[in-house]
Amino acid sequence: MTALMDRPVHTTAVSYEALTAQLQNDWDQLEDDTWALYQQAVTQPVDHTTLQARHALFAARLGVHLGAGDELARCDCEGCPDGCDNLTPLRECAVYTTSLGQQAPQCGTCAHDHRHISD
C-alpha cells in the first residue's frame, strides 16, 4: 500500500523575516553580490565556485541543507497570499516570469499551492 501526501514536505526553507537583523543584512549583501556577478556574466566568465561556496556557508549559518553546487534563493512569488519570503535551495524552486518579464524564483511550497499564472 502506498501512502500519498497532500503536498510535499519542505524542511529546507527559512523565512527571511524570521532572521536576525544581522542575518538579513548578510543575506541582502550576498543577494546583491550574486546579482552583480551574474550581470558580469554577459561580458566575462562567472566564478561559480566562489559564489557557491559563499551560498553554502550562508546556508550552513541558517541550518539549511544545500546540495553540492546549489545556491540559496529567496521566494519572489508575486502576489503570494501568504507573503512568502522563504530562503530555500534554488533546485527546489520553480522559476516563473513576472509581470515585468523578469525571471523570478518561487519556492516549492508556493509552486505547489499557487502556481504563477505566467509559468
N, C-alpha and C positions, 0 to 999 in steps of 0.2 A: 504494500500500500504506500502511495506517495502522498506526502503532506504538501499542500500548496499554501503559500503565503499570499496575503493580500497585496503586499508591496515589499520591495527589497528592504532589508535592514542595513542602514548605513551607520557605521560606527566610526568612520574616519573623518567626520566633519566637526568643525569647531566654529561657533558663532563669533563673528568679528566683534560684535557688541559686548560679548562676554569677556573679551580680552582686557588686560590692564591697559592703561593709557600708554605705557612704555611699549608693550607688545603691539598695540595699534600703530604707534609711530614707526616701529621697526618694520611692520608689515607694509605700511604705506611706502616706506623707503625702498623695500625690496620690490614692491609692485612697480614703483617709478623706475627703478634700475632695470627691471625686466623689460618694461615697455621701451625704454631708451635703447636697450640692447637690440631688441627686435626691429626698432626703427633703423638702426645702423645696418641691419642685415641687407638692406636694399643696396648698399654700396660696398660692404665688406663682410667677410665671413663672421659668424657668431660663435663665440666660445661657449658652447653648451655645457662643457664640463664644469667650468666655474659657476655658471648660473645654476645648474642642477645641484651642485654642492651647497650653494647658499640656500636653495629651497629645502634641501634635505636637512640642513642644520636648523632652519627655522621650524620645519615640521617636527623635528625632534623636541624642540623647545615647547611646542604645543602638545606633544604627546600623540601626534597624528602619524600613522604608519604611511610612509611614502615609498612606493616601489622604486627600484633602480631606474634611473633615467627619467623619472616623473617630476612634475612641478606642482606646486600648490596653485589653486585658482580661487578667486572669490566669486561666489554665485552672483550673477548680474541679471537675475530673472526680472525682466521688465514687467511691471505691474503685478508682481507676486502678491497674492492676498495675505500671505503670512509675513511679508517683508523679509524674506530670506537674505541672509548675509553670510552664509557658510563659507569657510575656508576648507577646501577639500582637494584631494588629488585630482589633477586635470584629467587623468584617464577615466575617472568616474563621472565626468561631466559630459553633457551634451553641448554642442555648440550650435547657436542659432544666430540669425541675422536680425539685428534690432531694427526699430522703425527708422533709424538714421542710416541703415545699410551697413553697420559695423558688425563684426563677428563678436559674440559675447558668450561666456561660459554659463551654463545652467547646471546646478548640482543635480545629482542623480535623483534625489527626492523630488525636487521641483519638476524635473523632466518626466518623472513617473506620474506625479499628481496633477500637473497642469502644463502640458507641453505648450511651447510658444507657438503662436499661430503661423509664424513665417518659416518654421523648420520643416 
